[in-house]
Amino acid sequence: MSAKPQTAQEHVEIPGICFIRQREGERRCTLSAGHHGDHRHFYSGPLTHGFRAGTSWPRRGGETQAD
């Protein structure tokens, strides 16, 4: 018999990505929502040996999701 764990609805987290747009361009952060530190876009930057280096930019005050 399997019991479904009970979780209070206000504590449920749905995984997603951080939707903060880089002010200087059109890139959006591709880290998980609520991450700490700088924003990062892994699918941009120069191609080196078949891999993208990615780009990063600092977190700024007043940012909101889906900015």
C-alpha positions as CSV (number, residue, x, y, z in Angstrom):
1,M,0.0,0.0,0.0
2,S,1.4,3.4,-1.0
3,A,0.5,6.5,0.9
4,K,0.8,9.9,-0.8
5,P,2.8,12.3,1.3
6,Q,0.8,15.3,2.6
7,T,2.5,18.7,2.0
8,A,1.1,22.1,3.0
9,Q,0.2,23.9,-0.2
10,E,2.1,27.1,0.7
11,H,5.4,25.0,0.8
12,V,5.0,23.4,-2.6
13,E,7.8,24.4,-5.1
14,I,7.5,23.9,-8.8
15,P,10.9,23.8,-10.4
16,G,11.5,26.3,-13.2
17,I,14.1,28.7,-14.5
18,C,15.0,32.2,-13.5
19,F,13.4,34.6,-15.9
20,I,15.5,37.7,-15.4
21,R,16.5,39.4,-18.6
22,Q,20.0,40.9,-19.0
23,R,19.5,44.6,-19.2
24,E,22.2,45.0,-21.9
25,G,20.8,42.4,-24.2
26,E,18.1,39.8,-24.8
27,R,19.6,36.9,-22.9
28,R,17.6,35.4,-19.9
29,C,19.1,33.6,-17.0
30,T,18.9,29.8,-17.4
31,L,19.6,28.8,-13.8
32,S,16.8,27.6,-11.5
33,A,14.4,30.1,-10.0
34,G,15.6,31.5,-6.7
35,H,19.3,30.8,-7.3
36,H,22.0,32.7,-5.4
37,G,24.8,34.8,-7.0
38,D,25.2,36.0,-10.5
39,H,22.8,35.2,-13.3
40,R,24.0,32.9,-16.1
41,H,23.0,31.9,-19.6
42,F,24.6,28.6,-20.5
43,Y,23.6,28.6,-24.2
44,S,25.4,31.8,-25.3
45,G,28.9,33.0,-25.7
46,P,31.6,31.8,-28.1
47,L,31.8,28.3,-29.3
48,T,35.1,26.6,-28.2
49,H,35.8,22.9,-29.1
50,G,32.1,22.3,-29.6
51,F,31.0,23.9,-26.3
52,R,29.5,27.2,-25.4
53,A,31.2,29.2,-22.7
54,G,28.0,30.9,-21.6
55,T,27.7,34.4,-20.2
56,S,27.0,35.8,-16.8
57,W,26.0,39.1,-15.3
58,P,25.5,40.4,-11.7
59,R,22.3,40.3,-9.7
60,R,20.8,43.8,-9.4
61,G,18.4,45.2,-6.9
62,G,14.7,45.4,-7.8
63,E,14.7,42.4,-10.2
64,T,11.5,40.5,-10.5
65,Q,10.7,37.2,-12.2
66,A,9.5,37.4,-15.8
67,D,11.2,40.8,-16.0
